[in-house]
Amino acid sequence: MTPVELSRTVLHSVRAAVEGGELCVDVLPERVVVTEPGPGGCGDYATNVALQLARAAGRRPADVAEVLRKRLLEADGIDDVVVTGPGFLNITLADSGGTAAGLVAEVLRLGPAYGHGDALAGQVVLLRVPYEVRAEVVADAVVRIVATQGGRAEVGHGEPVNLRPVPAPEDPAPLGADAAQWALLHPAPHDRPRITADHLVQREGNPLFRVRYAHARTRALTRNAARLGFGAEPGPVDAREVVAALADHPRILTAAATHRAPDRLARHLVTVADAVLPHLPTVLPRGEEKPSAAHRARLALAEAAGTVLAGGLSLLGIDAPEHL
């Protein structure tokens, strides 16, 4: 079960509790946020939905949490639910290793199409932008991202303007195509982009470098594994942060498309890169080790991360080099 699927499961339990008369809430949340458990928490994921509903339900958060706990224990894919603190629900998934393997297999099967959906199917998105380089670059990325959700975006320059990010303070062209794209797309639209040589530095302090380096490392691992005589095979992996980041990719793509916000995708790619980089040194056998099922599973996870990074960079109009 991915975080997105778990969010839907929790929301379904909330609705079932209301329909069953166990909770009295007039307005239900549109979505439920699930995160890693905080201090004092346990399990795979946690949510504060009970605290959010308590006032509307006229009950203590702990009481609301207990109602939802019983409902969640009946859901497929959930092994245990524990209430901690004032009313946090801590959820342990059943067969979390198998869940990770299934997610990785899905990413590898779909390739660059992973995360594509139909949230905007049949819709035509009209973008009206000013004659300004950042607005043009953002609109160009939005066209590609909207297409991943089944929609079609058309760009024009008439009034009223409906896509107006803060302009670049100077011409980004001297940075080169890729760094210029990143400099204009990574900041939120209300933030002024930095057109500086920092975007060209080949160090971990540069987010663009980390994203491209992580992708290049995954490709290198595939080549080196082939030389050692083994390939990727999805299986259980101990890399919760990576799995969570990959599982969140479809939601991020949908949000980036519906909100016309390629910056959300750019920041998500940084999250994926930062999650997978610490795990890459464990992929290949060391010393006298022989390739095992664990190595094949780690390689599959690395390849899945590389797939998401390459696909995301492509949508932003940025090259994903295999050698860096």
N, C-alpha and C positions, 0 to 999 in steps of 0.2 A: 504494500500500500504506500503510495507516494504521499508527500505532504498535502498536495492538492486533493487527492482522494480522501485523505483523512479529514481535511477541512470540510469536505462535503458530507462525510459520515457524521461528524459532530453536529453539523447544521441539521442533518436529517433527524438526529436524536433529539435536538431541541424542538423541532417541529412536531415530532411524534409525542414528546412530553406535553406540549401545548394542546395538541389535538386530543390526547388522552385525559386531559383535565388535571394533570399533575402540576402544571405550571400555568399561571394566568398572565400572559404577556400580550399586549395589543400589537406592538410593532416588533417583528423579528429582524435580526441582523441579516444583511444580504450575504455576508460571508463570515467565516470564523477563521481567525489567525491561529496557526499552530507554530510553535517554535521549539528550540531545544530547551529542556528543563533548566530552570535557573537554580541558584543556590538553595539547597534543601529539597530540590525536586528529585525525580527518579524517572526511569523508563526512557522511551525513545523520544517522545514529544510531550509538550505541555500546552495548555490553553487557559486563558483567563475568562472564557465566555461566561462562566457562572457569576463572576464579579460584575460583568457588564449587564447581566440580566436581573441581578438581585433587586435593584431599586424598582424597576418596572414590575417585577413579580411581587414586590412587597414582602420579600423573605430574606433571610440571612444568606450570604453567598455560599456558606458551607452547606446549607439545606438545598439550595439550587444545585450545587455540585453533586450532592448525593443522589438527587433525582436523575441527573444526567449520567452519573457513574453507572447506575443500574441499567440505563438504556444502552450505553456504550458497550457494556459487557455482553450484550446480546448481538452486537454487530460482528459480521464476518471480518476476519483479519485483525481483530483486537484480542490480545491475550490477557491483559490486566489493566485496570484503571485505579489509581490511588489519588485520594484528595489530600493535598498538603496546604499548609499556610491557611490563609483566610478563605480559600476556596478554589485553588488551582487544581485542574484536572491533569494528572500525569498519566500518559498512555503508553503502554508497552504493546508493540505490534507482535503478532504471531509470525514466526518464521521470518524475521527481519533480514536474514541472510538471503533467503530465497527471493524476497522482495527486491533487494538490491540487484540480484542476478537478473530478474525479470526486467527491471528498468534498464539495465545496461544492454541487455539483449534487444530491447525495443529501440534504444538509441542507435545501436549498430545496424539494426534492420532498416530503420527509416533514413539513416544518414542525415544529410542536410535538411531533410523535410521534418525531422523531429521537432515537435513543438508547433508545427503548422496546424491550423484548425479552420473552423467555419464561423467564428464569432461575427465576422462582417460579411458573410456570404451574401452576394447579390447587392451589396451596398456600394454606392459611388460617393467617395469622399472628395469634396471640392476644397482645395487648398488655395488660398489667396495670399500671396506673399509680397513684400516690398522688394524693390530692386537692390538687394544687399546680399553679399556673399554668404553669410551664415544662414540667412533665411533660405537661400537657394539650396545649400548643402543639406540642411535639416529636411526641407521638403522632399529632396531627392531620396533621402533615407526613408522617410515616411512612406513614400510610394512603394518601396520594396517591402517594408514591414507590413503595411496594410495588405499587400498581396498574400502574405503568409496566412492571413486569416480569411481568405476568400473574397476580400473586397478589392476595389479599384480606386486609386486616388488620381485626381487630375489637378495639375498645377497651373495657376494663372496669376496675373498681376493686377487684376481689377479690384475695385473697392466693393465691399468692405474687406480689409485685410483681416484674416483670421489666424495667421501663423506669423508671429513677429518676435522671434527670440532677440535678446539683447545683442546688438551688432558687435562684430569683432572690432577691437580698437585699431587694428592695422591689417594690412594684407597678409594672410597666412601662407601665401604661395612659397616664400623662401624656406618653409619647413619641409617642403616636399609633399607629394600627394597624400601619403598615408598619415603622417603626423599632422598635417593640416586638417584632414578629415576628423581625426580624433580630437584635436584641439577645439574644433567647432561643435562636435557632437557629444562629447563626454560631459561637459557642464550642463546643469539644468538650464532651461531656456531663460530663466530670470537672472542667471549669473553671467557676468561678463567673461568671455573666454580669455585665457592667457595665450598670447601668441609669443612664446619664448622658446629658447633652445632646450629647455627642460624636456620637451617632448621628444628630443632626439637622443637623449642620454641613454646608453645601454646599461642601465643599472636598475636594481629592484625598486628604487624610489620612483621610477617612472611607470605608471600603471599600464600604458600601452606596451612598454617593453615586457612587463610581466605576462601580459596576455599573449603576446606573440611568442615569447620565449617558452611559455608553458605549452603552446601548440607545437612548436618546433621540437620540444623535448618528447612529446608523445609520439611524434612521427619517427624520431630517432630510436625510441624504444622498440617500435614495431620493426624497424629495419634490423636492429641488433638482435631482437628475439628470433627473427627469421634466420639469422646467421647461426644462432644457437640451436636451431631446429625445432622451435615451438611457436605457436601462435596464440591468439586471444581466444578465450573460452569463458563466457560469463559464469560466475559462481559467487559464493558468499565472500564478502570482503568486509574488512573492519575499517571503514572510511565513511563514517556517518556524514561528515561535512560535505564531502564530494557528492555522495548520493543525494543529499538534500538539495544541493545546488543544481544538480542535473534534473532532479524531479521538479524543481521550481521553474525550469526554463519555459515550458508551455505557458504558464501563468504570466511570466514576464513578457513574452512575445505578445500575448493578447493585450496586456496592459499598455505596452508600447504602441500597439496599433490603435487601440481605442482612444488613447489619450494623445496621439500624435507626438510621442515622446521617445525618440531614439536614445536619449540620454539614459533611460531606464535600462535598455539593453546593454549599453556600453558599461554601465556600472555593474550589471549582472555578470558580464564577461570577466570583470576584475574579480568578482566573488568566486567564480568557477576556477579561475587561474590560481588564486590564493589558496583555495581549498585543495586543489590537486597537486600543486608543486611539492609540498612536503612528503607526499606518498610516492612520487616517481622514483626515488632512490631504492625503493623496496621491490620494484617490478622485476628486475633481472636477477638471476641466481648469482650468489657471491662465492668466491673461492671454489671449493669442490662441490658446491650444491648442484643438484640436478634439477632441471625444470620440473615443477610440480603443478598440481591443480591450483594451488594458491598463486603461483606465478602467472599462470594463464588467466586467472580471474583478475589479478591486479592489472595485467596488460589490457584486458578487455575494458576495465574501468578507465584506464588511461586513454585508450582509444576513444571511448565514449566522450570523455571530457574534451579530447582534441576535436572530435566531430562537432560538439556544441560550440567550441571556440572558433573553429573555422567557419561554421555556418553563420555565427553572429557577426564576425568580422566582415564576411561577405555582404551581409545585409547593411552594414555601415559603410560599405564601399572601400574597405581596407583589405590589403593583401595579407594572407596568412602563410608566411614562408615555412617551408619544411626544413630549412637549414638556417640557423641564426647563431 
